[in-house]
Amino acid sequence: GVITTLGLMVGLHSGTHSRTVVIGGILTIAIADAMSDALGMHVAEESKNNGVVSEIWESTITTFVAKFLIALTFVVPVLLLPLDVAMTVSVGWGLMLLGVLSYLLARAQQIPAWKVIVEHVVIGISVIAITHYVGGWIDSALGLPEVDSVSHRKGRETEHVVRLWLRSSHGDRSIVPEALPR
């Protein structure tokens, strides 16, 4: 969950630089990843054929809630901080979580913690780096126009001004404003 959330966040940020898109991605992955892992836990417990039904559901629900809540912690910096700062804080938070969870896993398995921590953190950093470059590549390869939404207050009415920077065949950018009612 931590690596998946970080990878999605970093890729979306490098491809869009949009707070809305990053938050939407976090919420989407929080639901999808948590439900997917909870279902996997449910099926694994059912396949043992010796579990009590209430215990199977307890494992399923606990898995969902834990994964969902951990993913939601990544929304907080994105809501409270400038997006670039929030991404740095989120990466730091995610790598720290990964280190702590890896340590606890190693202790439970009675194996050297440093090996598990290094392995998981290296995987996490690799995913972060790859998704950063893939997000940027998708943005440049698709050549989609950038969108900047600015809100203006007029009494009780809100008008959104959207500026599209469209690339001409010569690589120039022109600004095309469009007023959209909210």
TORTIFI-291451 format. One line per field, with one value per residue: chain; x, y negated, z negated of N, C-alpha, C in turn; residue number from 1. Coordinates in steps of 0.05 Angstrom, whole numbers, plus 32768, in hexadecimal, padded with zeros to 4 digits. Atoms other than C-alpha are relative to their C-alpha. Last residue first. Layout:
# residues N
cadena: c(A; ...)
nc1: c(X; ...)
nc2: c(Y; ...)
nc3: c(Z; ...)
cac1: c(X; ...)
cac2: c(Y; ...)
cac3: c(Z; ...)
cc1: c(X; ...)
cc2: c(Y; ...)
cc3: c(Z; ...)
num: c(NUM; ...)
This chain:
# residues 182
cadena: c(A; A; A; A; A; A; A; A; A; A; A; A; A; A; A; A; A; A; A; A; A; A; A; A; A; A; A; A; A; A; A; A; A; A; A; A; A; A; A; A; A; A; A; A; A; A; A; A; A; A; A; A; A; A; A; A; A; A; A; A; A; A; A; A; A; A; A; A; A; A; A; A; A; A; A; A; A; A; A; A; A; A; A; A; A; A; A; A; A; A; A; A; A; A; A; A; A; A; A; A; A; A; A; A; A; A; A; A; A; A; A; A; A; A; A; A; A; A; A; A; A; A; A; A; A; A; A; A; A; A; A; A; A; A; A; A; A; A; A; A; A; A; A; A; A; A; A; A; A; A; A; A; A; A; A; A; A; A; A; A; A; A; A; A; A; A; A; A; A; A; A; A; A; A; A; A; A; A; A; A; A; A)
nc1: c(7FFB; 8010; 8012; 800F; 801C; 8011; 801C; 8013; 8013; 8017; 8008; 7FF7; 7FE5; 7FEE; 8003; 7FE7; 8000; 7FE8; 7FF3; 7FED; 7FED; 7FF2; 7FE6; 7FFA; 7FE4; 7FF9; 8005; 8017; 8011; 8019; 8006; 801B; 7FFF; 801A; 7FFD; 8018; 8000; 7FFE; 8019; 8002; 801B; 8005; 7FF3; 8007; 801C; 7FFF; 7FF6; 8013; 8017; 7FF8; 7FFA; 801A; 800B; 7FF0; 8003; 801B; 8000; 7FF2; 8010; 8017; 7FF5; 7FFB; 801A; 800E; 7FF1; 8003; 801C; 8003; 7FF3; 8011; 7FF3; 7FEA; 7FE6; 7FF5; 8014; 8000; 7FE7; 8002; 8014; 7FF4; 7FEC; 800F; 800C; 7FEB; 7FF5; 8014; 7FFE; 7FE8; 8003; 8013; 7FF2; 7FEB; 800D; 8008; 7FE7; 7FF5; 8010; 7FF8; 7FE5; 7FFE; 7FFD; 7FE7; 7FF6; 8015; 8009; 7FED; 7FFC; 8011; 7FF2; 7FED; 800C; 7FFF; 7FE4; 7FF7; 800E; 7FF5; 7FE4; 7FFE; 800B; 7FEE; 7FE7; 8006; 8006; 7FE7; 7FF1; 8009; 7FF9; 7FE3; 7FFD; 8009; 801B; 8004; 8003; 8016; 7FF5; 7FF4; 8014; 800A; 7FEB; 7FFD; 8018; 8000; 7FEB; 800B; 8014; 7FF2; 7FF2; 8014; 800A; 7FEA; 7FFB; 8017; 8007; 7FEF; 8006; 801A; 7FFD; 7FF0; 8012; 8013; 7FF1; 7FFA; 8019; 8008; 801B; 7FFB; 8016; 800F; 7FED; 7FF5; 8014; 8006; 7FE9; 7FFE; 8016; 7FFB; 7FEA; 800A; 8014; 7FF1; 7FF0; 8010)
nc2: c(7FEA; 8003; 7FEA; 8002; 7FF8; 7FFF; 8001; 7FFE; 8016; 7FFC; 8018; 7FFE; 800B; 7FEE; 8002; 8001; 7FED; 8006; 7FE9; 8008; 7FEA; 8007; 7FF3; 7FFB; 7FFA; 7FEF; 7FE4; 7FFE; 8016; 8005; 801C; 8008; 8016; 8009; 800F; 800E; 8004; 801C; 800B; 801B; 8004; 7FEF; 800B; 801C; 8000; 7FF7; 8016; 8016; 7FF7; 8003; 801C; 800D; 7FF7; 800B; 801E; 8005; 7FF9; 8016; 8018; 7FFC; 8001; 801D; 800D; 7FF5; 8008; 801C; 8005; 7FF5; 8011; 8016; 801A; 8002; 7FFB; 7FE8; 7FEB; 7FF7; 7FF1; 7FE6; 7FEF; 7FF9; 7FEC; 7FE7; 7FF6; 7FF7; 7FE7; 7FEB; 7FFA; 7FF1; 7FE5; 7FF2; 7FFB; 7FEC; 7FE6; 7FF6; 7FFA; 7FE8; 7FE9; 7FFA; 7FF6; 7FE5; 8003; 800C; 8015; 8014; 800B; 8015; 8017; 8017; 800F; 8012; 801B; 800F; 8006; 8015; 8019; 8009; 8007; 8019; 8017; 8006; 800B; 801B; 8010; 8004; 8012; 801C; 8006; 8007; 801B; 8015; 8008; 8019; 7FFA; 7FEE; 7FEF; 7FE9; 7FEC; 7FF5; 7FF0; 7FE7; 7FF1; 7FF5; 7FEC; 7FE8; 7FF4; 7FF0; 7FEA; 7FEC; 7FF5; 7FEF; 7FE8; 7FEE; 7FF8; 7FEA; 7FEA; 7FF5; 7FF4; 7FE7; 7FEC; 7FF8; 7FF0; 7FE6; 7FF1; 7FF7; 8008; 8016; 8014; 8002; 8008; 801A; 8014; 7FFF; 800B; 801C; 800D; 7FFF; 8012; 801B; 8004; 8003; 8018; 8018)
nc3: c(8013; 8018; 8004; 8019; 7FFD; 8018; 7FF8; 8017; 8000; 8011; 800F; 801B; 8003; 7FF2; 7FE3; 7FF1; 7FE9; 7FF1; 7FF2; 7FEB; 7FF9; 7FE7; 7FFD; 7FE4; 7FFD; 7FE9; 8007; 8012; 7FF7; 800E; 8005; 8008; 8014; 8007; 8019; 8008; 801D; 8009; 8007; 7FF7; 7FF6; 7FE9; 7FE9; 7FFC; 7FF6; 7FE4; 7FF0; 8000; 7FEF; 7FE4; 7FFA; 7FFB; 7FE7; 7FEA; 8000; 7FF6; 7FE4; 7FF2; 8001; 7FEE; 7FE4; 7FFA; 7FFB; 7FE8; 7FE8; 7FFD; 7FF7; 7FE5; 7FEC; 7FF7; 8003; 7FED; 800D; 7FF3; 8002; 801C; 8005; 7FF2; 800F; 8019; 7FFA; 7FFA; 8019; 8012; 7FF5; 8005; 801D; 8004; 7FF5; 8011; 801A; 7FFA; 7FFC; 801A; 800F; 7FF4; 8008; 801B; 7FFE; 7FF4; 7FE3; 7FF8; 8012; 8007; 7FE6; 7FF6; 8012; 7FF8; 7FEB; 800D; 8005; 7FE7; 7FF9; 8011; 7FF9; 7FE6; 8004; 8010; 7FF1; 7FE9; 800C; 8008; 7FE7; 7FF1; 8010; 7FFA; 7FE4; 8000; 800C; 7FED; 8009; 800E; 801D; 8007; 8015; 7FF3; 7FF8; 8019; 800C; 7FF0; 8004; 801B; 8000; 7FF2; 8012; 8014; 7FF3; 7FFA; 8019; 800C; 7FF0; 7FFE; 801C; 8007; 7FEF; 8008; 801B; 7FFD; 7FF4; 8015; 8014; 7FF4; 7FFD; 801B; 8009; 8013; 8000; 7FE7; 7FEB; 8004; 7FFA; 7FE3; 7FF2; 8006; 7FF2; 7FE3; 7FF9; 8003; 7FEB; 7FE7; 8002; 8000)
cac1: c(7E7E; 7E75; 7EB0; 7ED5; 7F08; 7F4C; 7F79; 7FC2; 7FF4; 8032; 8066; 8082; 8080; 8043; 801F; 801D; 7FDE; 7FE2; 7F9B; 7F82; 7F44; 7F1E; 7EEC; 7EB3; 7E94; 7E53; 7E3D; 7E5C; 7E8E; 7EC7; 7EFD; 7F19; 7F58; 7F61; 7FA2; 7FA1; 7FDD; 7FD0; 7FDF; 8020; 8017; 8062; 8072; 803F; 8049; 8095; 808C; 8060; 808F; 80CB; 80AA; 808D; 80D3; 80F3; 80BC; 80BA; 8106; 8103; 80CF; 80F6; 8135; 810C; 80F1; 8135; 8159; 8124; 8122; 816E; 8173; 8140; 8168; 8136; 8108; 80C9; 80A3; 80E2; 80EA; 80A1; 80A6; 80E5; 80C4; 8088; 80B6; 80E0; 80A3; 8083; 80C3; 80C5; 807D; 8085; 80C3; 809F; 8062; 808C; 80AE; 806B; 804C; 8084; 8077; 802C; 802D; 8018; 7FD8; 7FAE; 7FE8; 8007; 7FC7; 7FB6; 7FF0; 7FD0; 7F96; 7FC1; 7FCE; 7F84; 7F6E; 7FA2; 7F90; 7F45; 7F46; 7F73; 7F4A; 7F0A; 7F25; 7F45; 7F04; 7EDE; 7F08; 7F03; 7EB7; 7EB6; 7EE0; 7F1C; 7F2B; 7F23; 7F67; 7F4C; 7F1D; 7F58; 7F7B; 7F3B; 7F2E; 7F75; 7F74; 7F31; 7F4F; 7F8B; 7F5F; 7F31; 7F6C; 7F8E; 7F4E; 7F36; 7F78; 7F8D; 7F51; 7F59; 7FA3; 7F97; 7F60; 7F8F; 7FC6; 7F96; 7F7A; 7FBF; 7FD4; 801D; 8003; 8036; 8069; 8031; 800C; 804A; 805F; 801A; 8012; 8056; 804C; 8008; 8022; 8060; 8036; 8000)
cac2: c(7DEB; 7DC4; 7DCA; 7D8F; 7DA1; 7D81; 7D97; 7D89; 7D98; 7DC3; 7DC8; 7E0D; 7DFD; 7E2A; 7E04; 7E1B; 7E08; 7DE8; 7DED; 7DBB; 7DCB; 7D94; 7DAD; 7D7E; 7D7F; 7D5C; 7D43; 7CFE; 7D07; 7D32; 7D4A; 7D91; 7DA3; 7DE5; 7DF2; 7E28; 7E41; 7E59; 7EA3; 7EB3; 7EFD; 7F0A; 7ED0; 7EE1; 7F2C; 7F22; 7EF8; 7F2D; 7F65; 7F3F; 7F36; 7F7C; 7F9A; 7F70; 7F7E; 7FC9; 7FCD; 7FA7; 7FD9; 8015; 7FFA; 7FEC; 8034; 8055; 8027; 8032; 807D; 8083; 8053; 807A; 80BA; 80F3; 8106; 8109; 80D9; 80AE; 80AB; 8097; 8061; 8045; 8046; 8021; 7FEC; 7FE4; 7FE1; 7FAD; 7F84; 7F8B; 7F75; 7F39; 7F22; 7F2B; 7F07; 7ECD; 7EC4; 7EC8; 7E96; 7E65; 7E68; 7E62; 7E27; 7E42; 7E52; 7E7C; 7EA2; 7EAB; 7ECB; 7EF7; 7F27; 7F3D; 7F57; 7F92; 7FA9; 7FA4; 7FCD; 8004; 800B; 8008; 803C; 806C; 8068; 8074; 80B2; 80CE; 80C4; 80E3; 8122; 8122; 811F; 8159; 8185; 819F; 81E7; 81E9; 81C7; 81AC; 817E; 815A; 8150; 8139; 8105; 80ED; 80E3; 80C0; 8091; 8086; 8071; 8047; 8021; 8018; 7FFF; 7FD1; 7FB0; 7FB1; 7F86; 7F58; 7F4E; 7F44; 7F10; 7EEC; 7EEC; 7ED5; 7E9D; 7E85; 7E81; 7E83; 7EAF; 7EE3; 7EDA; 7ED8; 7F13; 7F3E; 7F29; 7F36; 7F79; 7F91; 7F79; 7F9B; 7FDD; 7FDA; 7FCE; 8000)
cac3: c(80F3; 8132; 8162; 817E; 81B3; 81BA; 81F4; 81E7; 821E; 8218; 824F; 8262; 82AC; 82B9; 8284; 823C; 8218; 81D4; 81BC; 818A; 8163; 8141; 810F; 80FD; 80B9; 80AE; 806A; 8071; 80AA; 808F; 80BF; 80BF; 80E6; 810B; 812F; 8164; 818A; 81D0; 81DD; 8201; 81F9; 81F6; 81C7; 8192; 819A; 8192; 8153; 8134; 8149; 812C; 80E8; 80EA; 80F3; 80BC; 8089; 809A; 8092; 8050; 8036; 804D; 802C; 7FEC; 7FEC; 7FF5; 7FC4; 7F8E; 7F98; 7F94; 7F59; 7F30; 7F2B; 7F27; 7EEE; 7F19; 7EEB; 7EE4; 7F2F; 7F39; 7F04; 7F25; 7F69; 7F4E; 7F30; 7F6F; 7F9C; 7F6F; 7F72; 7FBE; 7FC3; 7F95; 7FBB; 7FFE; 7FE2; 7FC8; 800B; 802F; 7FFF; 800C; 8057; 804B; 801B; 7FD7; 7FB2; 7FE2; 8001; 7FBC; 7FA2; 7FDE; 7FD1; 7F8F; 7FB8; 7FD2; 7F8B; 7F7B; 7FB6; 7FAB; 7F61; 7F6E; 7FA6; 7F82; 7F42; 7F6A; 7F8C; 7F4D; 7F26; 7F5F; 7F5B; 7F0F; 7F13; 7F45; 7F17; 7F3D; 7F4D; 7F98; 7FA3; 7FE5; 7FC0; 7F9E; 7FE1; 8003; 7FCC; 7FCB; 8017; 8010; 7FDC; 8009; 8043; 8018; 7FFA; 803D; 805F; 8028; 8015; 805F; 8072; 8037; 8045; 8090; 8083; 8054; 8089; 80C0; 8096; 8081; 80CA; 80E1; 811A; 812F; 80F7; 80C4; 80E0; 80E1; 809B; 807D; 80A0; 808A; 8043; 803D; 8059; 802C; 7FEE; 8000)
cc1: c(7FE7; 8005; 7FEF; 7FEC; 7FF3; 7FE4; 7FEF; 7FE4; 7FEC; 7FEE; 7FE8; 7FF9; 8009; 801D; 8014; 7FFA; 801A; 8002; 8018; 800E; 8012; 8015; 800C; 801C; 8005; 801D; 8008; 7FFD; 7FE6; 7FF1; 7FE5; 7FFF; 7FE3; 8002; 7FE5; 8005; 7FE7; 7FFF; 8003; 7FE5; 7FFB; 7FE3; 7FF9; 800C; 7FF7; 7FE4; 8000; 8008; 7FEB; 7FEA; 8006; 8003; 7FE5; 7FF3; 800E; 7FFC; 7FE4; 8000; 800C; 7FEF; 7FEA; 800C; 8004; 7FE7; 7FF1; 800D; 7FFB; 7FE4; 7FFD; 800C; 7FF0; 800C; 8017; 801B; 800B; 7FEC; 8000; 8018; 7FFD; 7FEE; 800E; 8013; 7FF1; 7FF5; 8016; 800A; 7FEC; 8004; 8018; 7FFE; 7FEE; 800F; 8014; 7FF4; 7FF9; 8019; 800A; 7FF2; 800B; 801C; 8007; 8000; 8018; 800C; 7FEB; 7FF8; 8014; 8007; 7FF0; 8010; 8014; 7FF5; 8001; 801D; 800B; 7FF4; 800C; 801D; 8005; 7FF7; 8014; 8018; 7FFC; 7FFC; 801B; 800F; 7FF8; 8009; 801D; 8004; 7FF8; 7FE3; 7FFB; 7FFE; 7FEB; 800C; 800D; 7FEA; 7FF6; 8015; 8002; 7FE8; 8002; 8015; 7FF3; 7FEE; 800F; 800D; 7FEB; 7FF6; 8014; 8007; 7FE9; 7FFA; 8011; 7FF9; 7FE6; 8003; 800E; 7FED; 7FED; 800E; 8005; 7FE7; 7FFA; 7FE6; 8006; 7FED; 7FF2; 8013; 800A; 7FEC; 7FFB; 8016; 8001; 7FEA; 8005; 8016; 7FF7; 7FED; 800F; 8011)
cc2: c(800F; 8017; 7FFB; 8017; 7FFD; 8009; 8001; 7FFC; 8004; 7FE7; 8007; 7FE7; 8001; 7FF7; 8013; 7FFF; 7FFE; 8016; 7FF6; 8019; 7FF6; 8015; 7FF7; 800C; 8007; 8005; 8013; 801D; 8002; 7FE8; 7FFD; 7FE2; 7FF8; 7FEB; 7FF4; 7FF3; 7FF0; 8000; 7FE3; 7FF3; 7FE4; 7FFB; 800F; 7FF5; 7FE3; 8000; 8008; 7FE9; 7FEA; 8009; 7FFC; 7FE2; 7FF1; 8008; 7FF5; 7FE1; 7FFA; 8006; 7FE9; 7FE7; 8004; 7FFD; 7FE2; 7FF1; 800A; 7FF6; 7FE3; 7FFB; 800A; 7FEF; 7FE9; 7FE5; 8003; 8008; 801A; 8017; 800B; 8011; 801B; 8012; 800A; 8017; 801A; 800C; 800B; 801C; 8016; 8006; 8012; 801D; 8010; 8006; 8016; 801C; 800C; 8009; 801B; 8019; 8008; 800C; 801B; 7FFA; 7FF1; 7FE7; 7FEB; 7FF3; 7FEC; 7FE7; 7FE8; 7FEF; 7FED; 7FE3; 7FF0; 7FF8; 7FE9; 7FE5; 7FF4; 7FF7; 7FE6; 7FE8; 7FF8; 7FF1; 7FE3; 7FEE; 7FF9; 7FEC; 7FE4; 7FF9; 7FF7; 7FE4; 7FE9; 7FFC; 7FE7; 8007; 8015; 8014; 801A; 8015; 800D; 8012; 801B; 8012; 800E; 8016; 8019; 800D; 8012; 8019; 8016; 800D; 8013; 8019; 8014; 800A; 8019; 8018; 800D; 800E; 801B; 8015; 8009; 8012; 801C; 8011; 800C; 7FF5; 7FE7; 7FE9; 7FFE; 7FF8; 7FE4; 7FEB; 7FFF; 7FF2; 7FE2; 7FF2; 7FFF; 7FEC; 7FE3; 7FFA; 7FFB; 7FE7)
cc3: c(7FFB; 7FED; 7FE7; 7FFE; 7FE4; 8007; 7FE8; 800B; 7FE9; 8002; 7FEF; 7FEF; 7FE3; 7FFE; 800D; 801E; 800F; 8016; 800F; 800B; 8016; 8004; 801A; 8001; 801D; 8000; 8016; 7FF8; 7FEF; 800D; 7FF3; 7FFC; 7FFA; 7FEA; 7FF9; 7FE5; 7FF9; 7FE2; 7FF7; 7FFA; 8009; 800B; 801A; 801A; 8006; 800C; 801E; 8011; 8002; 8013; 801D; 8005; 8006; 801B; 8018; 8003; 800C; 801E; 8010; 8001; 8014; 801C; 8007; 8006; 8019; 801A; 8005; 800B; 801C; 8017; 800D; 7FFD; 8013; 7FF5; 800C; 7FFC; 7FE4; 7FFA; 800C; 7FF0; 7FE7; 8006; 8004; 7FE6; 7FEF; 800A; 7FF8; 7FE3; 7FFB; 8009; 7FED; 7FE6; 8006; 8002; 7FE5; 7FF2; 800B; 7FF6; 7FE4; 8001; 800C; 801E; 800B; 7FF3; 7FFC; 801A; 800A; 7FF0; 800A; 8014; 7FF3; 7FFC; 8019; 8005; 7FF0; 8008; 801A; 7FFD; 7FF1; 800F; 8016; 7FF5; 7FF9; 8019; 800D; 7FEF; 8006; 801C; 8000; 7FF4; 8012; 7FF9; 7FF0; 7FE3; 7FF7; 7FEB; 800A; 8006; 7FE6; 7FF3; 800E; 7FFC; 7FE5; 8001; 800D; 7FEC; 7FEC; 800D; 8005; 7FE6; 7FF4; 800F; 8000; 7FE3; 7FF8; 8010; 7FF7; 7FE5; 8003; 800B; 7FEA; 7FEC; 800A; 8002; 7FE5; 7FF5; 7FEF; 8002; 801B; 8017; 7FFD; 8008; 801E; 8011; 7FFC; 8010; 801E; 8008; 7FFF; 8018; 801B; 8000)
num: c(182; 181; 180; 179; 178; 177; 176; 175; 174; 173; 172; 171; 170; 169; 168; 167; 166; 165; 164; 163; 162; 161; 160; 159; 158; 157; 156; 155; 154; 153; 152; 151; 150; 149; 148; 147; 146; 145; 144; 143; 142; 141; 140; 139; 138; 137; 136; 135; 134; 133; 132; 131; 130; 129; 128; 127; 126; 125; 124; 123; 122; 121; 120; 119; 118; 117; 116; 115; 114; 113; 112; 111; 110; 109; 108; 107; 106; 105; 104; 103; 102; 101; 100; 99; 98; 97; 96; 95; 94; 93; 92; 91; 90; 89; 88; 87; 86; 85; 84; 83; 82; 81; 80; 79; 78; 77; 76; 75; 74; 73; 72; 71; 70; 69; 68; 67; 66; 65; 64; 63; 62; 61; 60; 59; 58; 57; 56; 55; 54; 53; 52; 51; 50; 49; 48; 47; 46; 45; 44; 43; 42; 41; 40; 39; 38; 37; 36; 35; 34; 33; 32; 31; 30; 29; 28; 27; 26; 25; 24; 23; 22; 21; 20; 19; 18; 17; 16; 15; 14; 13; 12; 11; 10; 9; 8; 7; 6; 5; 4; 3; 2; 1)
